[in-house]
Each structure stands twice: as structure tokens, then as C-alpha cells.
């Protein structure tokens, strides 16, 4: 009998998701409270279950619960918690399939957790699909809205293409090495390399196909075209979950494969088959395009979509470093990004709920009518922009430090320049809220679960900016899951 | 008890946060109770911590508390950590004790000001910053406090910001201090670069190994830090902001610009005594700057007519004494004078505030006179403070000033010339202080009828702090009663563990000077002070007629010191105006044409690029897929072709 303790959090969350599904049968017609609160409770319990599941592996290393996996699972659970917390308003207006909504988010979270733990290609791919398929449905959840339906369809078609590209790359790797276990892949590749001194163009194609397939999840340019449309059309909490949870999952996969198995091919010494410089170019283009196009957006969800494209570019700067510091830096980055981005989207959801508008211009005078919400929004935006003493500043700092250490100074210079562009569109939101003279007619008070999400996000952004030590320790432990 | 250190700065901080955020929803009395109460509790905590410190063996008197690591970057690890040793214990007692009295006094003084809530918010922030400064266990955190008090100083000098003069004075203080801060920061960087740590206990342990005696690194670092100290502690050449700082409310002048903040520079030197002692060159510079400042400011004080300005120059002069003490490696004596000065100078300012309050905001001494009868409490307490500052025996100032003068003469780093200047300054101090005293309280009233009608003694809430400070001004020096006068020199022994590296103080007495020499020097000082007092008495007591004729016969000298040696004008002509002209040139030509042109051009370009990028987002799925596939092909091609 296999000891399933390492799998306990995933198993529990899966079963709990079914309970949530059933619970909707008993909840009142116009209230989302029961399945919603059940989901939140389930996520918290799963979080605690991570403790006994710590530091173990299953099935010959197919599924590991190392510090890296645990760190990212915390992020997934946090993102799901905040997404569900800000969904109560949306779910309250649903007439059908309310339980399914929460269940799908939980299913997707289970997929992400699987993905983070996978050290074998098939497991990884299944985890990825389990993550993504519920998200296709969630993106199209507001069936009455054309934009939402369109978002779901676009997301699914492009997602299917990228899956195909990814699988193509994975299959070549299997063909080259005869195994799907990441550890064995590394060993076989080095034997191959030592024996022949060459890996042939097939390996390069495989590397890049995998990269392209996963770049879709992270919305790196030029694999980003779907993101603005899908982000804008999806229900806002789903957008938030897409931009944080799904992105973190894609990042976990990239780190697992590229830093975990192909670390030897990170440095330019291995040119022309080094993935480091290609990824650096992708990161550079992503930062430039994401930030520049964000400037002219008038819809705040679309603006945040481009902002999150740019953020993925910054994260890639840390991946490019492919070092101990790099992995701990991106882990910290995603952690702080989770708070700031979920918080910002939660506020957008709350406002849109009430005013029906997602335009940046309609934020005018918001600081007078709802000072607390406006203040929180400003804090989230400033953290995304990377202003000290908020968590986002330290995150950027560590990522840049890692890249400089790895010799990618040009990339950091570019990152700094583009973050100046970012100040423009970030500051624009704050300018609208605080400096516009137009009065805002809406005094908005968030519901209890949404308030909880905002409080959590606000505390996270401020607290981990001032005393990052506990999270840094976890992030450094996460990086120790890899051999450099 | 060790984990309670943080309470001392935290209490005022909490009051600051609560009052700062919700003062408009709270009544005036709640805001005041919170602000004053928090400082009072902070004082009580300080006393308890002090008692706890006394309970430890002298060598073990060090309590530390690390809250969390604040900035871990490479080898730099800055902790949010506080420490309490005899030096910081003295400082927190002075800061919270005098601070509390001044807070109480402010309740009365600011009662009719509509900005009173904002006033207390700033005051609490100041208390928090100052306590952080003196309790920080590393230079990084100390700098946080250093900048915090600078900010509060700026905010409080410009408290009545609708007055142009107040707003300008705030700006001046801020900018001049900025110059000092550059030195401070460079010095800090240099220390970290050479010693690899910014923690005081580590630095103290490592300094003798890392730095050679008189070496270039330690000399440069200490000189740079001293530049910072001259800014904050108003020494030549950066003293010019302090007289203008008198534009702030009087309790602010008492708390920030006399008793606490301006002594931060002296504290910094004493805190880093183990570094300064390794740099004899720096010590000489410190001593010279100190004694020249002392004399220079005292002469300016002779001819000022604004009661607060006289006190401001007096503060600069007394800070010069403290610097001189540090310069002759008598850091303990410097801190001793810092403490007694906090008592009597706070009292002088609060007394002056009481006078100004009574005189309907008149500050010109020429329009006062004969206030003794109307303001009995103010008069009596003010007299105590005046006797203390001029150094009449048994008053606190006597002990600390005498200690400094004796060390300046006898210490290994001392020089009879320093002593001579110190004594001259003491004579001048006695003269201008009694000039102020007689002009204000004695002679014929020179104010108009309207002022006379409103003349009244201040309320209890203001006079009680005066009385307490008066008592402290008398007895505050007794804890440092020197051995030569059959005392125990307890204060010096208490500070000894912190100063053990300095080798000053006690060591100097073994050099072999006889007690009779010390008596002799003391007698010279006292004699000169008494003569000066008599001179002030004979000129200013009865009428200002004699003063007028004296002024005419010395018109040349008078003009020079009345105009403060034209230092402000000199700075204006040599530094400020060329800078402004250069700035205007850079602004009109370089900034508007080149920089703005470039930046605007770039912004237009970026904007256009953004519009273009936006148009590429057509919404057509087939185009997205094409982009995706082209992208894939491109990255693969990039890898293969390259």
C-alpha cells in the first residue's frame, strides 16, 4: 500500500470540491454564501494539510512535495482564496450552476498543485490540462455576455494549439532521452552530450516548442494575444485567478522543466542551444510590449491585463538568471504579485459590481467617495509598480539583483527603463482617483468576504514589504529544491 | 524586560498613527490626552528600563531587542533592532522626560491655535523619531531616526505655513540639513565598506582591528560623519538654519531646537566615540569647530533684540561647548552638558514662551521690561535657568561646563587655548543672558497700554512644567559632582562602560595636574562670569539709555555682530545666488529645451507605439493564432540559425 500522505492536500481538495458542488443543492436560491464559505474553508484546511505532506515523494519521484512545490501551492491556494472571496457578488446573481462555479475554481487549483509537484512530463502535462480546462469554462461563465463567451472560446482554441505545441516538444524530448522523468532526462542528456558532443536541431526544436507552449500560459509576447481579450471578457474574479494562479502555474512548470532539467543549457556557453538567451529576448520583448501597450488602455481590466503581461516579463528576468538567487527571487516575486494583483482585481470587481463600469475614467473622485478602497487600490497599484516600502519593490529588487549577478545587466537596464513607462499607467489610476475634481456618486462598501480579501491583500503587500524575512526564508528554501 | 525596549518609541508612534488618521473624528481633548499620555507612559517605561539597567553589573549594561531583519542584501544586514546602554538610557530619559514636560506645557501654549491637533501629531512623530535615533543599534536605523527628526523639524518650523517667513525657515532648515546628510551617508557607506558592519556593538569590537590609529579611512569616515553632525547640531559652517528655526511655535523651539534634536550630532559623536578616538585629526577639527562656534555664536547673541533669537544663538554656542568636549575626547562631559543644557535651555525657551504668551506675541526685548511683578513664576524659574546656563556654582550648568573646561585644559587631546576660548565664551554667555534677563524682567515697562491690559501670568498647565524644569536646572548637575569638590562623579562612572574605548575622562586626571590648578581655573571662570553679570547689570538694569550710548561708542563692532557677521549674506552671494543663476540657466536652456524636448518626444513616441500596439489587437482569433505560430517559428529559428 502506497503511503499517500504527500498527496493528501490534493486528494482532500478534490473531494472537498465535490462537497461544495453538492452543497449548492441545499443553499438558498439567491445566496452564494454556503458553497462560497465552504470553498474558503476547504482552501484553508488544504493549506494546513501541506504541513504533514511536506518533503516527501511518491511513485519513484513522479510526484514530489519539495519546498518549491509547497511554496507555489501556498500561492495557488492564496490566489484561489482571494478569487473566491471576491466572487460572492458575482455568484449571488447567478441563477444556474452556482456550485459548479466554485467547484471549477477548486478543480483548477488542484490541477495547479499537481503541476507544481510534477517531476515527470506526463504528470506535468495532466496537471497543466487539469488547471486549464476548468479555466476555459470559467472564462465563459457569464453566458449572457457576448464578451465572456468569446473570451472562453478564444482561450480554449489558443490553449488547444499551445497544448499541441507543448506536447510536440515533450514528445521530442522523450524521443531523445527515452524517459519522461525529469531527473533521468538530465542524466540521459548529459550522457548523450558527452558521447556525441552534439544534440542536433531536434533538441533545439524541443526546447523552443516547450517554451512556446508554456509561454502561452504566462502570456509572454508574442504568445500573449489572447490575454487582453480573455481578461477583459471573463468575469473579473476569474480574470484575477487567471492572471495570478494560472500564471504562477505556468511559471512553476517552466522552472521545473528548464531550471530543473535543462539547467546545463541555461548559459550562453552552450550556444546555440542555450535557452537562457532566447528567454532573455522573450522577456525583453514582453516587458516592452506589455508596458507600452498598457499606456493607451481605457478599460482597467485591459490595462491590468497588459500590466500582468509586463509583470510576467519581469518574472522571466529572474528565470533567465537560472540561479539560486534567481529562483528564490521569482518565488518571492510571485508571492508579492499575488497580493497586489488579486487585491487590485478584487477592487475592480467590487466597483464594477456596483457601478457597472470598468473604465479608468470612471474612477474619478473615488478617493473622496470611498477613501479606504481608493487607498487600498493605490497601495496595490504602487506595489505592482515597485515603489518602496511595499512588497513589490523588494520583489523587483531581488529579481534584478539575480539577473545582474548572472551577467544579464542589459536586461536589467531594459527592465528598469520599461518600469518607468509602467509608472505612467499605474500613476494614471491614482491620478484619476485622487486628483480628479469630478465628484464620484458611489460610496462603496465591500461585502464581508470581499473585505476579507482586501484586508489580506493589503496586509500582505505592506507587511512583506517591511519585513520580508519569513517569506524570503521560504523562497530561499524553495530554490534549494534545485541543483545549480 | 528585554523585549520591552520597543515600547518606548512605539507608544508615541501609536499615538501619531491614531491621531494622524482619525484626528478629525476625535475631540480636541482626546487627541491631546492620547498625545501627551503616550509620551508620559513612554517616560515611565524609560524610567523602569533605566532601573533595570542599574540593576546590572556595569560591564553588562546592554539590553538589546531585535524586532526583525529589515534589509538583508548581500553582506549588508540591517535589523530593526534597539539597544539600551548607559548612553542611550540617559538620552531616552532626557528625551521622554523633557519631552513630556514640553508636551504638557504645549497644552496651554497652543490652546487657542486651531492647528493644535496637527501640532500634537507632528510632536508625537518627532518623539518616535528621536527615540528611534537614540535607541537604534545600527547606523542604518539611526539614520531613519535622523531623517525623521529632520522631517518633523521642517514640519514644525513651518507649522504656521501661511507665514512666508515660517515656510522659508522650514525650507532653509531642511536644505542645510540635507548638506549635512550627504556627509552622514557618505561616512556610513565608508564605514560599511571598510568595517563590513553598521551595528554599534560589532563596530566597537571590530574598530581597533579594522582601523589603524589615525588611518585615512577612519579619518575620512569620522570627518564625513562630523559634517552630518554640524548640520543637525548647528555648528559652523552649517549653523545658519537654527536662528531662523525660531519661526516655529515656542514649545517646538524648546523641544527640538534646544533640548533634543539639535543634540543628535553630539550624540552621534559620543555613540561612535570608539571611531573618533582612532582619528586624532578629526578630533582636532571637532574641537576647533566646537570652540570657534561657541565663541562666534556667543558674540552674535550679544546684540540680538528678539528674545528667542538670543536663545537660539545661545543654543548654538552651548552646542559648541559639547562639540568641544567631544573634540578633546571627553565624550562623557559632552553628554553631561547635553543633559543639563536640555533642562535649562528647555526652561529658558518655555519661560520665553510664557513671556511671549503674556505679551500678546511680542518677541522684541526692547518692548518689554519690568515684567518681574506681573509674571512671578516665570520670573523666578527663568532666573534659575539663567543662573544655570551662566554656570553659577551648585546650579547644574556649573558642573557640566566646568567639566568641559577642565577637560579642554587637561585632557590628552586638550589645549589651554581651547580652555581660554571656553572661558571667554562663558563670560560672554553671562553677559548676554543677563542682558536678556534685565531687559525682559527689570527696568521700566516699555510696552503699550493694550499689551499691558492683556498681561497675565500663564496658566498652571504651563507654569508647573516650568517649576519642575527649574528644580532640574538646579539639582540636575549634582549627579556629576566632581571628585575635586568632594563629589562622586557618578555620571562619569555610569557612562564609563560606553566610553571605555575613549580613554578620556578619568584617564586625564592621572596626567598629573594638581587639584590646586583645577581650583584656580575654576576660580578664573567664576570671576569672569561674575564680572560679566555685573557689567550686564550696570548697563541694562535701570534703563536702556546707557545701552544706547554704549552702542553708539562701539558702533563699528556693534554693526558687525548685529548683522551676524553677514554670514547669511555671504552664503547668499557665494553659494545660493550662483546656484540659483546656474539653475535658471539649466532650467531655461537645458531642462526646457533639451530634457523636456527629449522626454516629450519619447513620450509621444511611446504613446504612438502604444496606439499602434493597440491596433494590432484586432480581436480576430485567426490573427492571434498566426501570431502564436509565427512566434514559435521565430524562437526556434532564433535558436537554430544563430
Interface residues (C-beta under 8 A of the other chain):
Chain A: X153 X154 X157 X158 X161 X162 X165 X201 X204 X205 X207 X208 X209 X211 X212 X215 X216 X221 X222 X223 X225 X226 X228 X229 X271 X272 X273 X275 X278 X281 X282 X289 X292 X293 X294 X295 X296 X297 X397 X401 X421 X466 X467 X469 X472
Chain B: X68 X69 X70 X72 X73 X80 X606 X607 X609 X610 X611 X613 X614 X617 X619 X621 X623 X624 X625 X627 X628 X629 X630 X631 X632 X634 X635 X636 X638 X639 X640 X642
